[in-house]
Amino acid sequence: MELTLFWTDFSQRELEKIYEHYREKAGVRTAKKLIKVIYDETLKLKNQPRIGQEEELLENRKQEFRYLVYKNYKIIYWINEKERRIEINDVFDTRQNPIKIERTK
């Protein structure tokens, strides 16, 4: 069963922040490449939505949040069975304090 990917507004803003940071520090080409690879990582979720580990720091939420890791980033998502989609909720830089992960909507 192939699910669709849905990026929340929050996750899109986080991706934009990552892009802006790398655009300033490393250039447009590097920033675009990083964003593309992060996005491409999520494509495998369409056919294998449960490959990500459960996010223990968000286990108190009603949704079962999972994550994939790419470099320093956790791509946090949950499987919305009702809508038949995977909702990407956050792209979290793991170099931050882990407590900040609770900002995920």
KEGURO-177890 format. One record per atom (N, C-alpha, C): residue number from 0; residue in three letters; atom name; x, y, z. Coordinates in Angstrom, 1 decimal, always signed. Layout:
<sites>
[NUM,ala,CA,[X,Y,Z]]
...
</sites>
This chain:
<sites>
[0,met,N,[+0.8,-1.2,+0.0]]
[0,met,CA,[+0.0,+0.0,+0.0]]
[0,met,C,[+0.9,+1.2,+0.0]]
[1,glu,N,[+0.8,+2.0,-1.1]]
[1,glu,CA,[+1.6,+3.2,-1.1]]
[1,glu,C,[+0.8,+4.4,-0.5]]
[2,leu,N,[+1.5,+5.1,+0.4]]
[2,leu,CA,[+0.9,+6.2,+1.0]]
[2,leu,C,[+1.4,+7.5,+0.3]]
[3,thr,N,[+0.7,+8.6,+0.5]]
[3,thr,CA,[+1.3,+9.9,+0.0]]
[3,thr,C,[+2.0,+10.6,+1.1]]
[4,leu,N,[+2.9,+11.5,+0.7]]
[4,leu,CA,[+3.7,+12.3,+1.7]]
[4,leu,C,[+3.0,+13.6,+1.8]]
[5,phe,N,[+2.9,+14.1,+3.1]]
[5,phe,CA,[+2.3,+15.4,+3.4]]
[5,phe,C,[+3.2,+16.1,+4.3]]
[6,trp,N,[+3.8,+17.2,+3.8]]
[6,trp,CA,[+4.7,+18.1,+4.7]]
[6,trp,C,[+3.8,+19.1,+5.4]]
[7,thr,N,[+3.8,+19.2,+6.7]]
[7,thr,CA,[+3.1,+20.2,+7.4]]
[7,thr,C,[+3.7,+21.5,+7.2]]
[8,asp,N,[+3.0,+22.6,+7.5]]
[8,asp,CA,[+3.6,+23.9,+7.3]]
[8,asp,C,[+4.8,+24.1,+8.2]]
[9,phe,N,[+4.7,+23.5,+9.4]]
[9,phe,CA,[+5.8,+23.6,+10.4]]
[9,phe,C,[+7.1,+22.9,+9.8]]
[10,ser,N,[+6.9,+21.7,+9.2]]
[10,ser,CA,[+8.1,+21.0,+8.7]]
[10,ser,C,[+8.6,+21.8,+7.5]]
[11,gln,N,[+7.8,+22.4,+6.7]]
[11,gln,CA,[+8.3,+23.1,+5.5]]
[11,gln,C,[+9.1,+24.3,+6.0]]
[12,arg,N,[+8.6,+25.0,+7.0]]
[12,arg,CA,[+9.4,+26.2,+7.6]]
[12,arg,C,[+10.7,+25.7,+8.1]]
[13,glu,N,[+10.8,+24.6,+8.7]]
[13,glu,CA,[+12.1,+24.1,+9.3]]
[13,glu,C,[+13.0,+23.8,+8.1]]
[14,leu,N,[+12.5,+23.2,+7.0]]
[14,leu,CA,[+13.3,+22.9,+5.9]]
[14,leu,C,[+13.8,+24.2,+5.2]]
[15,glu,N,[+13.0,+25.2,+5.2]]
[15,glu,CA,[+13.4,+26.5,+4.7]]
[15,glu,C,[+14.5,+27.1,+5.6]]
[16,lys,N,[+14.4,+27.0,+6.9]]
[16,lys,CA,[+15.4,+27.5,+7.8]]
[16,lys,C,[+16.8,+26.8,+7.5]]
[17,ile,N,[+16.7,+25.5,+7.3]]
[17,ile,CA,[+17.9,+24.7,+7.0]]
[17,ile,C,[+18.5,+25.2,+5.7]]
[18,tyr,N,[+17.7,+25.4,+4.7]]
[18,tyr,CA,[+18.1,+25.9,+3.4]]
[18,tyr,C,[+18.8,+27.3,+3.5]]
[19,glu,N,[+18.2,+28.2,+4.2]]
[19,glu,CA,[+18.7,+29.5,+4.4]]
[19,glu,C,[+20.1,+29.5,+5.1]]
[20,his,N,[+20.1,+28.7,+6.1]]
[20,his,CA,[+21.4,+28.6,+6.9]]
[20,his,C,[+22.5,+28.1,+6.0]]
[21,tyr,N,[+22.3,+27.0,+5.2]]
[21,tyr,CA,[+23.3,+26.5,+4.4]]
[21,tyr,C,[+23.6,+27.4,+3.2]]
[22,arg,N,[+22.6,+28.1,+2.7]]
[22,arg,CA,[+22.8,+29.0,+1.6]]
[22,arg,C,[+23.8,+30.1,+2.0]]
[23,glu,N,[+23.6,+30.6,+3.2]]
[23,glu,CA,[+24.5,+31.7,+3.8]]
[23,glu,C,[+25.9,+31.1,+4.1]]
[24,lys,N,[+26.0,+29.9,+4.6]]
[24,lys,CA,[+27.3,+29.4,+5.1]]
[24,lys,C,[+28.0,+28.6,+4.0]]
[25,ala,N,[+27.3,+28.0,+3.1]]
[25,ala,CA,[+28.0,+27.1,+2.1]]
[25,ala,C,[+27.6,+27.4,+0.6]]
[26,gly,N,[+26.6,+28.2,+0.4]]
[26,gly,CA,[+26.2,+28.5,-0.9]]
[26,gly,C,[+24.9,+27.8,-1.4]]
[27,val,N,[+24.4,+28.3,-2.4]]
[27,val,CA,[+23.1,+27.9,-3.0]]
[27,val,C,[+23.1,+26.4,-3.4]]
[28,arg,N,[+24.2,+26.0,-4.1]]
[28,arg,CA,[+24.3,+24.7,-4.6]]
[28,arg,C,[+24.3,+23.6,-3.4]]
[29,thr,N,[+25.0,+23.9,-2.4]]
[29,thr,CA,[+25.1,+23.0,-1.2]]
[29,thr,C,[+23.8,+22.9,-0.5]]
[30,ala,N,[+23.1,+24.1,-0.4]]
[30,ala,CA,[+21.8,+24.2,+0.3]]
[30,ala,C,[+20.8,+23.4,-0.5]]
[31,lys,N,[+20.7,+23.6,-1.8]]
[31,lys,CA,[+19.8,+22.8,-2.6]]
[31,lys,C,[+20.0,+21.3,-2.5]]
[32,lys,N,[+21.2,+20.9,-2.6]]
[32,lys,CA,[+21.6,+19.5,-2.5]]
[32,lys,C,[+21.1,+18.9,-1.2]]
[33,leu,N,[+21.4,+19.6,-0.1]]
[33,leu,CA,[+21.0,+19.0,+1.2]]
[33,leu,C,[+19.5,+18.9,+1.3]]
[34,ile,N,[+18.8,+19.9,+0.9]]
[34,ile,CA,[+17.3,+19.9,+1.0]]
[34,ile,C,[+16.7,+18.7,+0.1]]
[35,lys,N,[+17.3,+18.6,-1.1]]
[35,lys,CA,[+16.9,+17.5,-2.0]]
[35,lys,C,[+17.1,+16.1,-1.4]]
[36,val,N,[+18.3,+15.9,-0.7]]
[36,val,CA,[+18.5,+14.6,-0.1]]
[36,val,C,[+17.6,+14.4,+1.0]]
[37,ile,N,[+17.4,+15.4,+1.9]]
[37,ile,CA,[+16.4,+15.2,+3.0]]
[37,ile,C,[+15.1,+14.8,+2.4]]
[38,tyr,N,[+14.6,+15.5,+1.4]]
[38,tyr,CA,[+13.3,+15.2,+0.8]]
[38,tyr,C,[+13.3,+13.8,+0.2]]
[39,asp,N,[+14.4,+13.4,-0.5]]
[39,asp,CA,[+14.5,+12.1,-1.1]]
[39,asp,C,[+14.4,+11.0,+0.0]]
[40,glu,N,[+15.0,+11.2,+1.1]]
[40,glu,CA,[+15.0,+10.3,+2.2]]
[40,glu,C,[+13.5,+9.9,+2.6]]
[41,thr,N,[+12.6,+10.8,+2.5]]
[41,thr,CA,[+11.2,+10.6,+2.9]]
[41,thr,C,[+10.5,+9.7,+1.9]]
[42,leu,N,[+11.0,+9.7,+0.6]]
[42,leu,CA,[+10.3,+9.0,-0.4]]
[42,leu,C,[+10.2,+7.5,-0.1]]
[43,lys,N,[+11.1,+6.9,+0.6]]
[43,lys,CA,[+11.1,+5.5,+0.9]]
[43,lys,C,[+10.0,+5.2,+1.9]]
[44,leu,N,[+9.4,+6.2,+2.6]]
[44,leu,CA,[+8.3,+6.0,+3.5]]
[44,leu,C,[+7.0,+5.6,+2.8]]
[45,lys,N,[+6.9,+6.0,+1.5]]
[45,lys,CA,[+5.7,+5.7,+0.8]]
[45,lys,C,[+5.4,+4.2,+0.8]]
[46,asn,N,[+6.4,+3.4,+0.6]]
[46,asn,CA,[+6.2,+1.9,+0.6]]
[46,asn,C,[+6.5,+1.2,+1.9]]
[47,gln,N,[+7.3,+1.8,+2.7]]
[47,gln,CA,[+7.7,+1.2,+4.0]]
[47,gln,C,[+7.6,+2.3,+5.1]]
[48,pro,N,[+6.3,+2.6,+5.4]]
[48,pro,CA,[+6.1,+3.7,+6.4]]
[48,pro,C,[+6.6,+3.4,+7.8]]
[49,arg,N,[+6.8,+2.2,+8.2]]
[49,arg,CA,[+7.2,+1.8,+9.5]]
[49,arg,C,[+8.7,+1.6,+9.7]]
[50,ile,N,[+9.5,+2.0,+8.7]]
[50,ile,CA,[+11.0,+1.8,+8.8]]
[50,ile,C,[+11.6,+2.7,+9.8]]
[51,gly,N,[+11.0,+3.8,+10.1]]
[51,gly,CA,[+11.6,+4.7,+11.1]]
[51,gly,C,[+11.4,+4.2,+12.5]]
[52,gln,N,[+12.3,+4.5,+13.4]]
[52,gln,CA,[+12.1,+4.2,+14.8]]
[52,gln,C,[+11.1,+5.1,+15.5]]
[53,glu,N,[+10.5,+4.6,+16.6]]
[53,glu,CA,[+9.5,+5.4,+17.3]]
[53,glu,C,[+10.3,+6.5,+18.1]]
[54,glu,N,[+9.8,+7.7,+18.1]]
[54,glu,CA,[+10.4,+8.8,+18.8]]
[54,glu,C,[+10.0,+8.8,+20.3]]
[55,glu,N,[+10.9,+8.3,+21.1]]
[55,glu,CA,[+10.6,+8.2,+22.5]]
[55,glu,C,[+10.3,+9.6,+23.2]]
[56,leu,N,[+10.9,+10.6,+22.7]]
[56,leu,CA,[+10.7,+12.0,+23.3]]
[56,leu,C,[+9.3,+12.5,+23.0]]
[57,leu,N,[+8.6,+11.9,+22.1]]
[57,leu,CA,[+7.2,+12.3,+21.8]]
[57,leu,C,[+6.2,+11.2,+22.1]]
[58,glu,N,[+6.5,+10.3,+22.9]]
[58,glu,CA,[+5.6,+9.1,+23.1]]
[58,glu,C,[+4.4,+9.5,+23.9]]
[59,asn,N,[+4.4,+10.7,+24.5]]
[59,asn,CA,[+3.2,+11.2,+25.3]]
[59,asn,C,[+2.1,+11.8,+24.3]]
[60,arg,N,[+2.4,+11.8,+23.0]]
[60,arg,CA,[+1.4,+12.4,+22.1]]
[60,arg,C,[+0.4,+11.3,+21.6]]
[61,lys,N,[-0.7,+11.7,+21.1]]
[61,lys,CA,[-1.7,+10.7,+20.7]]
[61,lys,C,[-1.3,+10.0,+19.4]]
[62,gln,N,[-0.5,+10.6,+18.6]]
[62,gln,CA,[+0.0,+10.0,+17.4]]
[62,gln,C,[+1.3,+9.2,+17.8]]
[63,glu,N,[+1.6,+8.2,+17.0]]
[63,glu,CA,[+2.9,+7.5,+17.2]]
[63,glu,C,[+3.9,+8.1,+16.3]]
[64,phe,N,[+4.7,+9.0,+16.8]]
[64,phe,CA,[+5.7,+9.6,+16.0]]
[64,phe,C,[+6.9,+8.7,+15.8]]
[65,arg,N,[+7.4,+8.7,+14.5]]
[65,arg,CA,[+8.6,+8.0,+14.1]]
[65,arg,C,[+9.6,+8.9,+13.5]]
[66,tyr,N,[+10.8,+8.4,+13.3]]
[66,tyr,CA,[+11.8,+9.3,+12.6]]
[66,tyr,C,[+12.7,+8.5,+11.8]]
[67,leu,N,[+13.3,+9.2,+10.8]]
[67,leu,CA,[+14.4,+8.8,+10.0]]
[67,leu,C,[+15.5,+9.7,+10.3]]
[68,val,N,[+16.8,+9.3,+10.2]]
[68,val,CA,[+17.9,+10.1,+10.4]]
[68,val,C,[+18.7,+10.3,+9.1]]
[69,tyr,N,[+19.0,+11.6,+8.8]]
[69,tyr,CA,[+19.9,+11.9,+7.7]]
[69,tyr,C,[+20.9,+12.9,+8.2]]
[70,lys,N,[+22.1,+12.5,+8.2]]
[70,lys,CA,[+23.2,+13.3,+8.8]]
[70,lys,C,[+22.8,+13.8,+10.2]]
[71,asn,N,[+22.7,+15.1,+10.4]]
[71,asn,CA,[+22.4,+15.7,+11.7]]
[71,asn,C,[+20.9,+15.9,+11.9]]
[72,tyr,N,[+20.1,+15.4,+11.0]]
[72,tyr,CA,[+18.7,+15.7,+11.1]]
[72,tyr,C,[+17.8,+14.5,+11.3]]
[73,lys,N,[+16.8,+14.7,+12.2]]
[73,lys,CA,[+15.7,+13.7,+12.4]]
[73,lys,C,[+14.5,+14.2,+11.6]]
[74,ile,N,[+14.1,+13.3,+10.7]]
[74,ile,CA,[+12.8,+13.6,+10.0]]
[74,ile,C,[+11.7,+13.0,+10.7]]
[75,ile,N,[+10.9,+13.8,+11.4]]
[75,ile,CA,[+9.9,+13.2,+12.3]]
[75,ile,C,[+8.5,+13.2,+11.6]]
[76,tyr,N,[+7.9,+12.0,+11.7]]
[76,tyr,CA,[+6.6,+11.8,+11.0]]
[76,tyr,C,[+5.7,+10.9,+11.7]]
[77,trp,N,[+4.4,+10.8,+11.3]]
[77,trp,CA,[+3.5,+9.9,+11.8]]
[77,trp,C,[+2.7,+9.4,+10.6]]
[78,ile,N,[+2.1,+8.2,+10.8]]
[78,ile,CA,[+1.3,+7.6,+9.7]]
[78,ile,C,[-0.2,+7.9,+10.0]]
[79,asn,N,[-0.8,+8.6,+9.1]]
[79,asn,CA,[-2.2,+9.0,+9.2]]
[79,asn,C,[-3.0,+8.0,+8.4]]
[80,glu,N,[-3.4,+6.9,+9.0]]
[80,glu,CA,[-4.1,+5.8,+8.3]]
[80,glu,C,[-5.4,+6.3,+7.7]]
[81,lys,N,[-6.1,+7.2,+8.4]]
[81,lys,CA,[-7.4,+7.7,+8.0]]
[81,lys,C,[-7.3,+8.4,+6.6]]
[82,glu,N,[-6.2,+9.3,+6.5]]
[82,glu,CA,[-6.0,+10.0,+5.3]]
[82,glu,C,[-5.1,+9.3,+4.3]]
[83,arg,N,[-4.6,+8.1,+4.7]]
[83,arg,CA,[-3.7,+7.3,+3.8]]
[83,arg,C,[-2.5,+8.1,+3.4]]
[84,arg,N,[-1.9,+8.8,+4.4]]
[84,arg,CA,[-0.7,+9.6,+4.1]]
[84,arg,C,[+0.3,+9.5,+5.3]]
[85,ile,N,[+1.5,+9.9,+5.0]]
[85,ile,CA,[+2.6,+10.0,+6.0]]
[85,ile,C,[+2.7,+11.5,+6.2]]
[86,glu,N,[+2.6,+12.0,+7.4]]
[86,glu,CA,[+2.7,+13.4,+7.7]]
[86,glu,C,[+4.1,+13.7,+8.3]]
[87,ile,N,[+4.8,+14.5,+7.5]]
[87,ile,CA,[+6.2,+14.9,+8.0]]
[87,ile,C,[+5.9,+16.1,+8.8]]
[88,asn,N,[+6.3,+16.0,+10.1]]
[88,asn,CA,[+6.0,+17.0,+11.1]]
[88,asn,C,[+7.1,+17.9,+11.4]]
[89,asp,N,[+8.3,+17.4,+11.2]]
[89,asp,CA,[+9.5,+18.2,+11.6]]
[89,asp,C,[+10.8,+17.7,+11.0]]
[90,val,N,[+11.7,+18.6,+10.8]]
[90,val,CA,[+13.1,+18.2,+10.4]]
[90,val,C,[+13.9,+18.8,+11.5]]
[91,phe,N,[+14.3,+18.0,+12.4]]
[91,phe,CA,[+14.9,+18.4,+13.7]]
[91,phe,C,[+16.4,+18.3,+13.6]]
[92,asp,N,[+17.2,+19.4,+13.9]]
[92,asp,CA,[+18.6,+19.3,+13.9]]
[92,asp,C,[+19.0,+18.7,+15.3]]
[93,thr,N,[+19.6,+17.5,+15.2]]
[93,thr,CA,[+20.0,+16.8,+16.5]]
[93,thr,C,[+21.1,+17.4,+17.3]]
[94,arg,N,[+21.7,+18.5,+16.8]]
[94,arg,CA,[+22.7,+19.2,+17.5]]
[94,arg,C,[+22.1,+20.2,+18.5]]
[95,gln,N,[+20.8,+20.3,+18.5]]
[95,gln,CA,[+20.1,+21.1,+19.5]]
[95,gln,C,[+19.8,+20.3,+20.8]]
[96,asn,N,[+19.4,+20.9,+21.8]]
[96,asn,CA,[+19.0,+20.3,+23.0]]
[96,asn,C,[+17.8,+19.4,+22.7]]
[97,pro,N,[+17.9,+18.1,+23.0]]
[97,pro,CA,[+16.8,+17.1,+22.7]]
[97,pro,C,[+15.4,+17.5,+23.2]]
[98,ile,N,[+15.3,+18.3,+24.3]]
[98,ile,CA,[+14.1,+18.7,+24.8]]
[98,ile,C,[+13.3,+19.6,+23.8]]
[99,lys,N,[+14.0,+20.3,+22.9]]
[99,lys,CA,[+13.4,+21.1,+21.9]]
[99,lys,C,[+12.5,+20.3,+20.9]]
[100,ile,N,[+12.7,+19.1,+20.9]]
[100,ile,CA,[+11.9,+18.2,+19.9]]
[100,ile,C,[+10.4,+18.3,+20.2]]
[101,glu,N,[+10.1,+18.6,+21.5]]
[101,glu,CA,[+8.7,+18.7,+21.8]]
[101,glu,C,[+8.0,+19.8,+21.2]]
[102,arg,N,[+8.7,+20.7,+20.5]]
[102,arg,CA,[+8.0,+21.8,+19.7]]
[102,arg,C,[+7.3,+21.3,+18.5]]
[103,thr,N,[+7.5,+20.0,+18.1]]
[103,thr,CA,[+6.9,+19.4,+17.0]]
[103,thr,C,[+5.4,+19.4,+17.2]]
[104,lys,N,[+4.7,+19.9,+16.2]]
[104,lys,CA,[+3.2,+20.0,+16.3]]
[104,lys,C,[+2.5,+18.6,+16.1]]
</sites>
